[in-house]
Amino acid sequence: MSNANGLATAADFRELAIAARWTEPERVTLPKCGLAIVLRRPTKFYWALRRAAWPLGLREKMGLIAEGAKVQLEREEMVRLLREDREMLAEAFVSPKISLAPGPEQFDPAFLPEEDAEFVMKYLRGQVTSSNVDLESFPRGEQGPAADSGATSPDLALPSEPAPKPVGS
């Protein structure tokens, strides 16, 4: 996809990021029901691409939430985040697959016990290991949203406009 002059294009880098969105699948045992499943975890590229598609206002709000601020999300923003979480879960489950309209090799995510559903979300956000060990200090820039807030790591935000210059410059 390079230019005629042999230089990479922006599309080349986006394709690389898309290809690197997920880790290799890993066997995970759910803590409540004890069933083994195969999941893959989103990478920093997944979170960066996800945030890049958000409107600037939502990115700013999520950055504030990550810093501990109390922010009111609009209904449309909450619906967007919930829809994206549902899509992420559908891609993360390798075996068995989940679906809201399950076929013979799929199951409805509502069948997951609440404790197991919480564990899966923490696992996908990089807050626990596959053996449910809590990761108090996940490497900066590698984790997704915080479990309670749904906030994405602020250092992954892709700026849509230049940062303001310091006063007196």
LOGUDO-710215 format. One record per atom (N, C-alpha, C, CB): residue number from 0; chain; atom name; x, y, z. Coordinates in Angstrom, 1 decimal. Glycine has a CB too. Layout:
# residues N
NUM:A:CA:X:Y:Z
...
END
This chain:
# residues 169
0:A:N:0.8:-1.2:0.0
0:A:CA:0.0:0.0:0.0
0:A:C:0.9:1.3:0.0
0:A:CB:-0.9:0.0:1.2
1:A:N:2.1:1.1:-0.2
1:A:CA:3.0:2.3:-0.2
1:A:C:2.8:3.2:-1.4
1:A:CB:4.5:1.9:-0.1
2:A:N:3.2:4.4:-1.3
2:A:CA:3.1:5.4:-2.4
2:A:C:4.0:4.9:-3.5
2:A:CB:3.5:6.8:-1.9
3:A:N:3.8:5.6:-4.6
3:A:CA:4.6:5.2:-5.8
3:A:C:6.1:5.5:-5.6
3:A:CB:4.1:6.1:-7.0
4:A:N:6.4:6.4:-4.6
4:A:CA:7.8:6.6:-4.3
4:A:C:8.4:5.6:-3.3
4:A:CB:7.9:8.0:-3.8
5:A:N:7.6:4.6:-2.9
5:A:CA:8.1:3.6:-2.0
5:A:C:7.9:4.0:-0.5
5:A:CB:9.5:3.3:-2.3
6:A:N:7.4:5.1:-0.2
6:A:CA:7.2:5.5:1.2
6:A:C:5.9:5.0:1.8
6:A:CB:7.3:7.0:1.4
7:A:N:5.9:4.7:3.0
7:A:CA:4.7:4.2:3.7
7:A:C:3.6:5.3:3.7
7:A:CB:5.0:3.7:5.1
8:A:N:2.4:4.9:3.7
8:A:CA:1.3:5.8:3.8
8:A:C:0.6:5.7:5.2
8:A:CB:0.2:5.5:2.7
9:A:N:-0.2:6.6:5.5
9:A:CA:-1.0:6.5:6.8
9:A:C:-1.8:5.2:6.8
9:A:CB:-1.9:7.8:7.0
10:A:N:-2.3:4.8:5.7
10:A:CA:-3.1:3.6:5.7
10:A:C:-2.2:2.4:6.0
10:A:CB:-3.7:3.4:4.3
11:A:N:-1.0:2.4:5.6
11:A:CA:-0.1:1.3:6.0
11:A:C:0.0:1.1:7.5
11:A:CB:1.3:1.5:5.4
12:A:N:0.2:2.2:8.2
12:A:CA:0.3:2.2:9.7
12:A:C:-1.0:1.8:10.3
12:A:CB:0.8:3.5:10.2
13:A:N:-2.1:2.2:9.8
13:A:CA:-3.4:1.8:10.3
13:A:C:-3.6:0.3:10.1
13:A:CB:-4.6:2.6:9.6
14:A:N:-3.2:-0.2:9.0
14:A:CA:-3.3:-1.7:8.8
14:A:C:-2.5:-2.5:9.8
14:A:CB:-2.9:-2.0:7.3
15:A:N:-1.3:-2.0:10.0
15:A:CA:-0.4:-2.6:11.0
15:A:C:-1.1:-2.6:12.4
15:A:CB:1.0:-1.9:11.1
16:A:N:-1.6:-1.5:12.8
16:A:CA:-2.3:-1.4:14.1
16:A:C:-3.5:-2.3:14.2
16:A:CB:-2.8:0.1:14.3
17:A:N:-4.3:-2.4:13.1
17:A:CA:-5.5:-3.3:13.1
17:A:C:-5.0:-4.7:13.2
17:A:CB:-6.3:-3.1:11.8
18:A:N:-3.9:-5.1:12.5
18:A:CA:-3.4:-6.5:12.6
18:A:C:-2.9:-6.8:14.0
18:A:CB:-2.3:-6.7:11.6
19:A:N:-2.5:-5.8:14.8
19:A:CA:-1.9:-6.0:16.1
19:A:C:-2.9:-5.7:17.2
19:A:CB:-0.7:-5.1:16.3
20:A:N:-4.2:-5.7:16.9
20:A:CA:-5.2:-5.4:17.9
20:A:C:-5.4:-6.4:19.0
20:A:CB:-6.5:-5.2:17.3
21:A:N:-5.0:-7.7:18.8
21:A:CA:-5.3:-8.7:19.8
21:A:C:-4.1:-9.5:20.1
21:A:CB:-6.4:-9.6:19.2
22:A:N:-4.0:-10.0:21.3
22:A:CA:-3.0:-10.9:21.8
22:A:C:-3.3:-12.3:21.2
22:A:CB:-2.8:-10.9:23.3
23:A:N:-2.4:-13.3:21.4
23:A:CA:-2.7:-14.6:21.0
23:A:C:-3.8:-15.2:22.0
23:A:CB:-1.4:-15.5:21.1
24:A:N:-4.6:-16.1:21.5
24:A:CA:-5.7:-16.7:22.4
24:A:C:-5.0:-17.4:23.6
24:A:CB:-6.6:-17.6:21.6
25:A:N:-5.7:-17.4:24.7
25:A:CA:-5.2:-18.0:25.9
25:A:C:-6.3:-18.7:26.6
25:A:CB:-4.6:-16.9:26.9
26:A:N:-6.0:-19.9:27.2
26:A:CA:-7.0:-20.7:27.9
26:A:C:-7.2:-20.0:29.3
26:A:CB:-6.5:-22.2:28.1
27:A:N:-8.4:-19.8:29.6
27:A:CA:-8.8:-19.0:30.9
27:A:C:-9.8:-19.9:31.6
27:A:CB:-9.3:-17.6:30.6
28:A:N:-9.7:-20.0:32.9
28:A:CA:-10.7:-20.7:33.7
28:A:C:-11.5:-19.7:34.4
28:A:CB:-10.1:-21.7:34.7
29:A:N:-12.8:-19.7:34.2
29:A:CA:-13.7:-18.7:34.9
29:A:C:-13.8:-19.0:36.4
29:A:CB:-15.1:-18.7:34.3
30:A:N:-13.6:-18.0:37.3
30:A:CA:-13.5:-18.3:38.7
30:A:C:-14.7:-18.8:39.4
30:A:CB:-13.0:-17.0:39.4
31:A:N:-15.9:-18.4:39.0
31:A:CA:-17.1:-18.7:39.6
31:A:C:-17.6:-20.1:39.2
31:A:CB:-18.2:-17.7:39.3
32:A:N:-17.8:-20.3:37.9
32:A:CA:-18.3:-21.6:37.4
32:A:C:-17.3:-22.6:37.1
32:A:CB:-19.1:-21.4:36.1
33:A:N:-16.0:-22.2:37.0
33:A:CA:-14.9:-23.2:36.8
33:A:C:-14.7:-23.7:35.4
33:A:CB:-15.1:-24.3:37.7
34:A:N:-15.5:-23.2:34.5
34:A:CA:-15.4:-23.7:33.1
34:A:C:-14.2:-23.0:32.4
34:A:CB:-16.7:-23.4:32.3
35:A:N:-13.5:-23.8:31.5
35:A:CA:-12.4:-23.2:30.8
35:A:C:-12.9:-22.7:29.4
35:A:CB:-11.3:-24.3:30.6
36:A:N:-12.4:-21.5:29.0
36:A:CA:-12.7:-20.9:27.8
36:A:C:-11.4:-20.4:27.1
36:A:CB:-13.7:-19.7:27.9
37:A:N:-11.5:-20.0:25.9
37:A:CA:-10.3:-19.4:25.2
37:A:C:-10.7:-18.0:24.9
37:A:CB:-9.9:-20.2:23.9
38:A:N:-9.8:-17.1:25.4
38:A:CA:-10.0:-15.6:25.2
38:A:C:-8.8:-15.0:24.6
38:A:CB:-10.4:-14.9:26.5
39:A:N:-8.9:-13.9:23.9
39:A:CA:-7.8:-13.1:23.5
39:A:C:-8.0:-11.7:24.0
39:A:CB:-7.6:-13.1:21.9
40:A:N:-6.9:-11.1:24.4
40:A:CA:-7.0:-9.8:25.0
40:A:C:-6.7:-8.7:24.0
40:A:CB:-6.0:-9.7:26.2
41:A:N:-7.4:-7.6:24.1
41:A:CA:-7.1:-6.4:23.2
41:A:C:-5.8:-5.8:23.6
41:A:CB:-8.2:-5.4:23.3
42:A:N:-5.0:-5.3:22.6
42:A:CA:-3.7:-4.7:22.9
42:A:C:-3.9:-3.1:22.9
42:A:CB:-2.7:-5.1:21.8
43:A:N:-2.8:-2.5:23.2
43:A:CA:-2.9:-1.0:23.2
43:A:C:-3.3:-0.4:21.8
43:A:CB:-1.5:-0.4:23.5
44:A:N:-3.1:-1.2:20.7
44:A:CA:-3.5:-0.7:19.4
44:A:C:-5.1:-0.7:19.4
44:A:CB:-2.9:-1.5:18.3
45:A:N:-5.7:-1.8:20.0
45:A:CA:-7.1:-1.9:20.0
45:A:C:-7.7:-0.6:20.7
45:A:CB:-7.6:-3.2:20.7
46:A:N:-7.2:-0.3:21.8
46:A:CA:-7.7:0.8:22.6
46:A:C:-7.5:2.1:21.9
46:A:CB:-7.1:0.9:24.0
47:A:N:-6.3:2.3:21.2
47:A:CA:-6.0:3.5:20.5
47:A:C:-7.0:3.7:19.3
47:A:CB:-4.5:3.5:20.0
48:A:N:-7.2:2.6:18.6
48:A:CA:-8.1:2.7:17.5
48:A:C:-9.5:2.9:17.9
48:A:CB:-8.0:1.4:16.6
49:A:N:-9.9:2.3:19.0
49:A:CA:-11.3:2.5:19.6
49:A:C:-11.5:4.0:19.9
49:A:CB:-11.5:1.6:20.8
50:A:N:-10.5:4.6:20.6
50:A:CA:-10.6:6.0:21.1
50:A:C:-10.6:6.9:19.9
50:A:CB:-9.5:6.3:22.0
51:A:N:-9.8:6.6:18.9
51:A:CA:-9.7:7.5:17.7
51:A:C:-11.0:7.7:17.0
51:A:CB:-8.7:6.9:16.8
52:A:N:-11.9:6.7:17.1
52:A:CA:-13.2:6.8:16.5
52:A:C:-14.2:7.6:17.3
52:A:CB:-13.7:5.5:16.2
53:A:N:-13.9:7.9:18.6
53:A:CA:-14.8:8.6:19.4
53:A:C:-14.9:10.1:19.1
53:A:CB:-14.5:8.4:20.9
54:A:N:-16.0:10.8:19.3
54:A:CA:-16.0:12.2:19.2
54:A:C:-15.1:12.9:20.2
54:A:CB:-17.5:12.8:19.3
55:A:N:-14.6:14.0:19.9
55:A:CA:-13.6:14.7:20.8
55:A:C:-14.2:14.9:22.2
55:A:CB:-13.2:16.1:20.2
56:A:N:-15.5:15.2:22.3
56:A:CA:-16.1:15.4:23.6
56:A:C:-16.1:14.2:24.5
56:A:CB:-17.5:15.9:23.5
57:A:N:-16.3:13.0:23.9
57:A:CA:-16.3:11.8:24.6
57:A:C:-14.8:11.4:25.1
57:A:CB:-16.9:10.6:23.8
58:A:N:-13.9:11.6:24.2
58:A:CA:-12.5:11.4:24.5
58:A:C:-12.1:12.3:25.7
58:A:CB:-11.5:11.7:23.3
59:A:N:-12.5:13.5:25.7
59:A:CA:-12.2:14.4:26.8
59:A:C:-12.8:14.0:28.1
59:A:CB:-12.6:15.9:26.5
60:A:N:-14.1:13.6:28.0
60:A:CA:-14.8:13.1:29.2
60:A:C:-14.1:11.9:29.8
60:A:CB:-16.2:12.8:28.9
61:A:N:-13.7:10.9:28.9
61:A:CA:-13.1:9.7:29.4
61:A:C:-11.7:10.0:30.0
61:A:CB:-13.0:8.7:28.2
62:A:N:-11.0:11.0:29.5
62:A:CA:-9.7:11.4:30.1
62:A:C:-10.0:11.9:31.5
62:A:CB:-9.1:12.4:29.2
63:A:N:-11.0:12.7:31.6
63:A:CA:-11.3:13.3:33.0
63:A:C:-11.7:12.2:33.9
63:A:CB:-12.4:14.3:32.9
64:A:N:-12.5:11.2:33.5
64:A:CA:-12.9:10.1:34.3
64:A:C:-11.6:9.3:34.8
64:A:CB:-13.9:9.1:33.6
65:A:N:-10.7:9.1:33.8
65:A:CA:-9.5:8.4:34.2
65:A:C:-8.7:9.1:35.2
65:A:CB:-8.6:8.2:32.9
66:A:N:-8.8:10.4:35.3
66:A:CA:-8.1:11.2:36.3
66:A:C:-8.9:11.3:37.6
66:A:CB:-7.8:12.6:35.8
67:A:N:-10.1:10.6:37.7
67:A:CA:-10.8:10.6:38.9
67:A:C:-11.9:11.6:39.0
67:A:CB:-9.9:10.8:40.1
68:A:N:-12.2:12.4:37.9
68:A:CA:-13.2:13.4:38.0
68:A:C:-14.6:12.7:37.8
68:A:CB:-13.0:14.4:36.8
69:A:N:-15.6:13.4:38.4
69:A:CA:-17.0:12.9:38.2
69:A:C:-17.5:13.6:37.0
69:A:CB:-17.9:13.3:39.5
70:A:N:-17.9:12.8:35.9
70:A:CA:-18.3:13.4:34.7
70:A:C:-19.6:12.7:34.3
70:A:CB:-17.3:13.2:33.6
71:A:N:-20.6:13.5:33.8
71:A:CA:-21.9:12.9:33.4
71:A:C:-21.8:12.6:31.9
71:A:CB:-23.0:13.9:33.7
72:A:N:-22.0:11.3:31.5
72:A:CA:-22.0:10.9:30.1
72:A:C:-23.4:11.1:29.6
72:A:CB:-21.5:9.5:30.0
73:A:N:-23.5:11.5:28.4
73:A:CA:-24.8:11.6:27.7
73:A:C:-25.3:10.2:27.4
73:A:CB:-24.7:12.5:26.4
74:A:N:-26.6:10.0:27.2
74:A:CA:-27.2:8.7:26.9
74:A:C:-26.5:8.1:25.6
74:A:CB:-28.7:8.9:26.6
75:A:N:-26.3:8.9:24.6
75:A:CA:-25.7:8.4:23.4
75:A:C:-24.3:7.9:23.6
75:A:CB:-25.7:9.5:22.3
76:A:N:-23.6:8.6:24.5
76:A:CA:-22.2:8.2:24.8
76:A:C:-22.2:6.9:25.5
76:A:CB:-21.5:9.3:25.6
77:A:N:-23.1:6.7:26.4
77:A:CA:-23.2:5.4:27.2
77:A:C:-23.6:4.3:26.2
77:A:CB:-24.2:5.6:28.3
78:A:N:-24.5:4.6:25.4
78:A:CA:-25.0:3.5:24.4
78:A:C:-23.8:3.1:23.5
78:A:CB:-26.1:4.0:23.5
79:A:N:-23.0:4.1:23.1
79:A:CA:-21.8:3.8:22.2
79:A:C:-20.8:2.9:23.0
79:A:CB:-21.2:5.2:21.8
80:A:N:-20.5:3.3:24.2
80:A:CA:-19.5:2.5:25.0
80:A:C:-20.0:1.1:25.2
80:A:CB:-19.2:3.2:26.3
81:A:N:-21.3:0.9:25.6
81:A:CA:-21.9:-0.4:25.8
81:A:C:-21.9:-1.2:24.5
81:A:CB:-23.3:-0.3:26.3
82:A:N:-22.2:-0.6:23.4
82:A:CA:-22.2:-1.3:22.1
82:A:C:-20.8:-1.8:21.8
82:A:CB:-22.7:-0.4:21.0
83:A:N:-19.8:-0.9:22.0
83:A:CA:-18.4:-1.2:21.7
83:A:C:-17.9:-2.3:22.6
83:A:CB:-17.5:0.0:21.8
84:A:N:-18.3:-2.3:23.9
84:A:CA:-18.0:-3.4:24.8
84:A:C:-18.6:-4.7:24.3
84:A:CB:-18.4:-3.1:26.3
85:A:N:-19.8:-4.7:23.9
85:A:CA:-20.4:-5.9:23.4
85:A:C:-19.7:-6.5:22.1
85:A:CB:-21.9:-5.7:23.0
86:A:N:-19.3:-5.5:21.2
86:A:CA:-18.5:-5.9:20.1
86:A:C:-17.1:-6.5:20.5
86:A:CB:-18.3:-4.8:19.1
87:A:N:-16.5:-5.9:21.5
87:A:CA:-15.2:-6.4:22.0
87:A:C:-15.3:-7.8:22.5
87:A:CB:-14.6:-5.4:23.0
88:A:N:-16.4:-8.0:23.3
88:A:CA:-16.6:-9.4:23.8
88:A:C:-16.8:-10.4:22.7
88:A:CB:-17.8:-9.4:24.8
89:A:N:-17.5:-10.0:21.7
89:A:CA:-17.8:-11.0:20.6
89:A:C:-16.4:-11.4:19.9
89:A:CB:-18.7:-10.4:19.6
90:A:N:-15.5:-10.4:19.8
90:A:CA:-14.2:-10.7:19.2
90:A:C:-13.3:-11.4:20.1
90:A:CB:-13.6:-9.4:18.7
91:A:N:-13.4:-11.1:21.4
91:A:CA:-12.5:-11.7:22.4
91:A:C:-12.7:-13.1:22.7
91:A:CB:-12.6:-10.9:23.7
92:A:N:-13.9:-13.6:22.6
92:A:CA:-14.2:-15.0:22.9
92:A:C:-13.9:-15.8:21.7
92:A:CB:-15.7:-15.2:23.3
93:A:N:-12.9:-16.7:21.8
93:A:CA:-12.4:-17.5:20.7
93:A:C:-13.2:-18.8:20.8
93:A:CB:-10.9:-17.8:20.8
94:A:N:-13.3:-19.4:22.0
94:A:CA:-14.0:-20.7:22.1
94:A:C:-14.6:-20.8:23.5
94:A:CB:-13.1:-21.9:21.7
95:A:N:-15.8:-21.0:23.7
95:A:CA:-16.9:-20.9:22.7
95:A:C:-17.1:-19.5:22.4
95:A:CB:-18.1:-21.6:23.2
96:A:N:-17.8:-19.2:21.2
96:A:CA:-18.2:-17.9:20.8
96:A:C:-19.4:-17.5:21.5
96:A:CB:-18.4:-17.9:19.3
97:A:N:-19.6:-16.2:21.7
97:A:CA:-20.8:-15.6:22.3
97:A:C:-21.6:-14.9:21.2
97:A:CB:-20.5:-14.7:23.5
98:A:N:-22.9:-14.9:21.5
98:A:CA:-23.8:-14.2:20.6
98:A:C:-25.1:-13.9:21.3
98:A:CB:-24.1:-15.1:19.3
99:A:N:-25.8:-12.8:20.9
99:A:CA:-27.1:-12.5:21.5
99:A:C:-28.2:-13.4:20.9
99:A:CB:-27.4:-11.0:21.2
100:A:N:-27.9:-14.0:19.7
100:A:CA:-28.7:-14.9:19.1
100:A:C:-27.9:-16.2:18.8
100:A:CB:-29.3:-14.4:17.7
101:A:N:-27.6:-17.0:19.9
101:A:CA:-26.7:-18.1:19.8
101:A:C:-27.1:-19.2:18.9
101:A:CB:-26.4:-18.6:21.1
102:A:N:-26.1:-19.7:18.1
102:A:CA:-26.3:-20.9:17.4
102:A:C:-25.8:-22.1:18.2
102:A:CB:-25.6:-20.9:16.0
103:A:N:-25.7:-23.3:17.6
103:A:CA:-25.3:-24.5:18.3
103:A:C:-23.9:-24.4:19.0
103:A:CB:-25.3:-25.7:17.4
104:A:N:-23.0:-23.7:18.4
104:A:CA:-21.6:-23.6:19.0
104:A:C:-21.4:-22.3:19.7
104:A:CB:-20.6:-23.7:17.9
105:A:N:-22.5:-21.5:20.1
105:A:CA:-22.4:-20.2:20.7
105:A:C:-23.2:-20.3:22.0
105:A:CB:-22.8:-19.1:19.8
106:A:N:-23.0:-19.2:22.9
106:A:CA:-23.9:-19.1:24.0
106:A:C:-24.2:-17.6:24.2
106:A:CB:-23.2:-19.7:25.3
107:A:N:-25.3:-17.4:24.9
107:A:CA:-25.7:-16.0:25.2
107:A:C:-24.8:-15.5:26.4
107:A:CB:-27.2:-15.9:25.6
108:A:N:-24.3:-14.3:26.3
108:A:CA:-23.4:-13.8:27.4
108:A:C:-24.2:-13.6:28.7
108:A:CB:-22.9:-12.4:27.0
109:A:N:-25.5:-13.5:28.6
109:A:CA:-26.3:-13.4:29.8
109:A:C:-26.3:-14.7:30.7
109:A:CB:-27.8:-13.1:29.5
110:A:N:-25.8:-15.8:30.1
110:A:CA:-25.6:-17.1:30.8
110:A:C:-24.4:-17.1:31.7
110:A:CB:-25.5:-18.2:29.8
111:A:N:-23.5:-16.1:31.5
111:A:CA:-22.3:-16.0:32.4
111:A:C:-22.7:-15.6:33.8
111:A:CB:-21.3:-15.1:31.8
112:A:N:-22.3:-16.3:34.8
112:A:CA:-22.5:-15.8:36.2
112:A:C:-21.9:-14.4:36.3
112:A:CB:-22.0:-16.7:37.3
113:A:N:-22.5:-13.5:37.1
113:A:CA:-22.1:-12.1:37.2
113:A:C:-20.6:-12.0:37.6
113:A:CB:-22.9:-11.4:38.3
114:A:N:-20.1:-12.8:38.5
114:A:CA:-18.7:-12.8:39.0
114:A:C:-17.8:-13.2:37.8
114:A:CB:-18.5:-13.8:40.1
115:A:N:-18.2:-14.1:36.9
115:A:CA:-17.4:-14.5:35.8
115:A:C:-17.4:-13.4:34.7
115:A:CB:-17.9:-15.8:35.2
116:A:N:-18.6:-12.8:34.5
116:A:CA:-18.7:-11.6:33.6
116:A:C:-17.7:-10.5:34.0
116:A:CB:-20.1:-11.1:33.4
117:A:N:-17.7:-10.2:35.3
117:A:CA:-16.8:-9.1:35.8
117:A:C:-15.4:-9.5:35.6
117:A:CB:-17.1:-8.9:37.3
118:A:N:-15.0:-10.8:35.9
118:A:CA:-13.7:-11.3:35.7
118:A:C:-13.3:-11.1:34.2
118:A:CB:-13.6:-12.7:36.1
119:A:N:-14.1:-11.5:33.3
119:A:CA:-13.8:-11.4:31.8
119:A:C:-13.5:-10.0:31.5
119:A:CB:-15.0:-12.0:31.0
120:A:N:-14.3:-9.0:31.9
120:A:CA:-14.1:-7.6:31.6
120:A:C:-12.8:-7.1:32.2
120:A:CB:-15.3:-6.8:32.1
121:A:N:-12.5:-7.5:33.4
121:A:CA:-11.2:-7.2:34.1
121:A:C:-10.0:-7.8:33.3
121:A:CB:-11.1:-7.6:35.5
122:A:N:-10.2:-9.0:32.9
122:A:CA:-9.1:-9.7:32.1
122:A:C:-8.9:-8.9:30.8
122:A:CB:-9.5:-11.2:31.8
123:A:N:-10.0:-8.6:30.1
123:A:CA:-9.8:-7.9:28.8
123:A:C:-9.2:-6.5:29.0
123:A:CB:-11.2:-7.7:28.1
124:A:N:-9.4:-5.9:30.1
124:A:CA:-8.9:-4.5:30.4
124:A:C:-7.5:-4.6:31.0
124:A:CB:-9.8:-3.8:31.4
125:A:N:-6.9:-5.8:31.2
125:A:CA:-5.6:-5.9:31.7
125:A:C:-5.5:-5.7:33.2
125:A:CB:-4.7:-5.0:31.0
126:A:N:-6.6:-6.0:33.9
126:A:CA:-6.5:-5.8:35.4
126:A:C:-6.3:-7.0:36.2
126:A:CB:-7.8:-5.1:35.8
127:A:N:-6.5:-8.2:35.5
127:A:CA:-6.2:-9.5:36.1
127:A:C:-5.6:-10.4:35.1
127:A:CB:-7.5:-10.1:36.7
128:A:N:-4.8:-11.4:35.6
128:A:CA:-4.3:-12.4:34.7
128:A:C:-5.3:-13.5:34.4
128:A:CB:-3.0:-13.0:35.3
129:A:N:-4.9:-14.4:33.5
129:A:CA:-5.9:-15.5:33.2
129:A:C:-6.2:-16.4:34.4
129:A:CB:-5.3:-16.3:32.1
130:A:N:-5.3:-16.4:35.4
130:A:CA:-5.5:-17.2:36.6
130:A:C:-6.1:-16.3:37.7
130:A:CB:-4.2:-17.8:37.1
131:A:N:-6.7:-15.1:37.4
131:A:CA:-7.4:-14.2:38.3
131:A:C:-6.5:-13.6:39.3
131:A:CB:-8.5:-15.0:39.0
132:A:N:-5.2:-13.4:39.0
132:A:CA:-4.3:-12.6:39.9
132:A:C:-4.5:-11.2:39.5
132:A:CB:-2.8:-13.1:39.7
133:A:N:-4.7:-10.4:40.5
133:A:CA:-4.9:-8.9:40.3
133:A:C:-3.6:-8.3:39.9
133:A:CB:-5.5:-8.3:41.6
134:A:N:-3.7:-7.5:38.9
134:A:CA:-2.5:-6.7:38.4
134:A:C:-2.6:-5.3:38.9
134:A:CB:-2.4:-6.8:36.9
135:A:N:-2.0:-5.0:40.1
135:A:CA:-2.1:-3.7:40.6
135:A:C:-1.4:-2.6:39.8
135:A:CB:-1.5:-3.6:42.0
136:A:N:-0.3:-3.0:39.1
136:A:CA:0.4:-2.0:38.3
136:A:C:0.6:-2.6:36.9
136:A:CB:1.7:-1.6:39.0
137:A:N:-0.3:-2.4:36.1
137:A:CA:-0.2:-2.9:34.7
137:A:C:0.7:-1.9:34.0
137:A:CB:-1.6:-3.0:34.0
138:A:N:1.5:-2.3:33.0
138:A:CA:2.4:-1.4:32.4
138:A:C:1.6:-0.2:31.7
138:A:CB:3.2:-2.1:31.3
139:A:N:2.1:1.0:32.0
139:A:CA:1.4:2.2:31.5
139:A:C:1.3:2.2:30.0
139:A:CB:2.1:3.5:31.9
140:A:N:0.1:2.5:29.5
140:A:CA:-0.1:2.5:28.1
140:A:C:-0.6:1.2:27.5
140:A:CB:1.1:3.0:27.4
141:A:N:-0.5:0.1:28.3
141:A:CA:-0.9:-1.2:27.8
141:A:C:-2.3:-1.6:28.2
141:A:CB:0.1:-2.2:28.3
142:A:N:-2.9:-0.9:29.2
142:A:CA:-4.2:-1.3:29.7
142:A:C:-5.3:-0.5:29.0
142:A:CB:-4.3:-1.2:31.2
143:A:N:-6.5:-1.1:29.1
143:A:CA:-7.7:-0.4:28.6
143:A:C:-8.3:0.4:29.7
143:A:CB:-8.6:-1.5:28.0
144:A:N:-9.7:0.5:29.5
144:A:CA:-10.4:1.4:30.5
144:A:C:-10.3:0.8:31.9
144:A:CB:-11.8:1.5:30.1
145:A:N:-10.4:1.6:32.9
145:A:CA:-10.5:1.2:34.3
145:A:C:-11.9:0.5:34.5
145:A:CB:-10.4:2.4:35.3
146:A:N:-11.9:-0.5:35.3
146:A:CA:-13.2:-1.4:35.4
146:A:C:-14.4:-0.6:35.8
146:A:CB:-12.9:-2.5:36.3
147:A:N:-14.2:0.3:36.8
147:A:CA:-15.4:0.9:37.4
147:A:C:-15.8:2.1:36.5
147:A:CB:-15.0:1.5:38.8
148:A:N:-14.9:2.8:35.8
148:A:CA:-15.3:4.0:35.1
148:A:C:-15.5:3.7:33.6
148:A:CB:-14.3:5.0:35.3
149:A:N:-14.9:2.6:33.1
149:A:CA:-15.0:2.4:31.7
149:A:C:-14.0:3.4:30.9
149:A:CB:-16.4:2.6:31.1
150:A:N:-13.2:4.1:31.7
150:A:CA:-12.3:5.1:31.1
150:A:C:-11.1:4.5:30.5
150:A:CB:-11.9:6.1:32.2
151:A:N:-10.7:5.0:29.4
151:A:CA:-9.5:4.5:28.7
151:A:C:-8.3:5.3:29.1
151:A:CB:-9.7:4.6:27.1
152:A:N:-7.1:4.7:29.1
152:A:CA:-5.9:5.3:29.5
152:A:C:-5.7:6.6:28.7
152:A:CB:-4.7:4.4:29.3
153:A:N:-5.6:7.7:29.4
153:A:CA:-5.5:9.0:28.7
153:A:C:-4.3:9.2:27.8
153:A:CB:-5.5:10.1:29.7
154:A:N:-3.2:8.4:28.0
154:A:CA:-2.1:8.6:27.1
154:A:C:-2.3:7.9:25.8
154:A:CB:-0.8:8.0:27.8
155:A:N:-3.4:7.2:25.6
155:A:CA:-3.6:6.6:24.3
155:A:C:-4.5:7.5:23.4
155:A:CB:-4.3:5.3:24.5
156:A:N:-5.0:8.6:23.9
156:A:CA:-5.8:9.4:23.1
156:A:C:-5.1:10.0:21.9
156:A:CB:-6.4:10.6:24.0
157:A:N:-5.7:10.0:20.8
157:A:CA:-5.1:10.6:19.6
157:A:C:-5.6:12.0:19.5
157:A:CB:-5.4:9.7:18.3
158:A:N:-4.7:13.0:19.6
158:A:CA:-5.2:14.4:19.6
158:A:C:-5.8:14.7:18.2
158:A:CB:-4.1:15.3:19.9
159:A:N:-6.9:15.5:18.3
159:A:CA:-7.6:15.9:17.1
159:A:C:-7.2:17.3:16.7
159:A:CB:-9.1:15.8:17.2
160:A:N:-6.5:18.0:17.7
160:A:CA:-6.1:19.4:17.4
160:A:C:-4.8:19.6:18.2
160:A:CB:-7.2:20.4:17.8
161:A:N:-4.0:20.5:17.8
161:A:CA:-2.7:20.7:18.6
161:A:C:-3.0:21.2:20.0
161:A:CB:-1.8:21.7:17.8
162:A:N:-2.1:20.8:20.9
162:A:CA:-2.2:21.2:22.3
162:A:C:-1.9:22.7:22.3
162:A:CB:-1.2:20.5:23.2
163:A:N:-2.6:23.4:23.3
163:A:CA:-2.4:24.9:23.4
163:A:C:-1.0:25.2:23.9
163:A:CB:-3.4:25.5:24.4
164:A:N:-0.4:26.3:23.4
164:A:CA:0.9:26.7:23.9
164:A:C:0.8:27.3:25.3
164:A:CB:1.5:27.7:22.9
165:A:N:1.9:27.1:26.1
165:A:CA:1.9:27.6:27.4
165:A:C:1.8:29.1:27.4
165:A:CB:3.2:27.2:28.2
166:A:N:1.2:29.7:28.4
166:A:CA:1.1:31.1:28.5
166:A:C:2.5:31.7:28.6
166:A:CB:0.2:31.5:29.7
167:A:N:2.7:32.8:27.9
167:A:CA:4.0:33.5:27.9
167:A:C:5.0:33.0:26.9
167:A:CB:4.6:33.3:29.3
168:A:N:4.6:32.1:26.0
168:A:CA:5.5:31.6:24.9
168:A:C:5.5:32.5:23.8
168:A:CB:5.0:30.2:24.5
END
